[in-house]
Amino acid sequence: MSGDGAREIAAAVRAGARRAVDVVAEALARIERADPVLCAFLDVWGDEALRRAGEVDARVAAGERLPLAGVPVVVKGRRGLRAAEPLVAAGAVAVGATSVPGPGTPWQTWGLGAHGRTVNPWRADRTPGGSSAGAAVAVAAGLVPLATGADGAGSVRIPAAWCGVTGLKVTGGRFLSGDRSGLAAPGVLARTAADAGLWWRLVSGRPEAPAPRFPLTAVWSPDLGYADPSPEQVALAREAVERLVEARVVRLVRPPVRLSLLDPGPAWLTLRTPGADPADAHRVRTANDRRLHDLFGRADLLLTPTTPTAPHGHDGPGDTYSTALTWSFNLSGHPAASLPAGVGAKGCPAGLQFVSARDREELLLAVAAEAEQRGAVTALRPPAWAAP
């Protein structure tokens, strides 16, 4: 049942229709078959996961109503288990640590697993993105329905886009982070917006919010005023926007002045460089914050392509920063999500990025869920990994 989402799995386990032990055993079997090719995992916790699944079955039998009963999840990197604690408390079972870039890797769109470099499940000669590389691959290939991530410059949204799944970065500073620069924020990768929303309610402690009235107002920007995305990425994202408009999920509005942010790249790099003078970075941040504040005073959402290019090969992206359209919102702290936008001519997915005002994660997730329900957005499954 690799196609089951987190909510469906949990409902079946709570109802007694399935056992957590069986669900987890099936996930471990999928990982064992697929990971020698995908290289998405650093560690697989087979025996421990089955023991934990048995504990979940006992809790369910004792009458506990666990929101994630028996759901197999994976965590980003070997230090990622702490981020999954709210999920485990809710009945999820952590089955492994997923790949991240290897030591000395200059580009964070790589992944290195226990079996070798992590491959994109759509095309093995392409990277899945990163640094939440293995997390996105595990979800895209149907190994698990949910994975934790962390996003410092696009590390959740880029692999979500390139693997055809949903990825959310939360508002900067909302949760404690080991990143002293303040640029990184937790996130999630999921096959559906509904599952991402369940993750959000568990980690934030917030109840499900009332649905907003649709359509919401949105501003489209192909380049944020400074980037140079490829025509294909712009076209795929724009086609996804048109589907949202036709489904009456959003209504496009045109601000009186075209959005033009300052390139966040130098500022981002300054803030991540020990001893560097942050004055210029603060100047860029202040200017962009003012422009985004004006935009979100006029519209609910900002829509852009998630990435400037299609997935690059394992030899690297060349001179193009894969983060060009994502790291603005690490600098500003705005929450942002990537949803599947379609598949390009060379057989790899692209993403549509949604951005909202700070602390409006519920709005992003509501829009994503509505888009799925109305058929404007659909999760993508790599053909080679579509079977259970």
Disulfide bonds with the S-S distance in Angstrom:
none
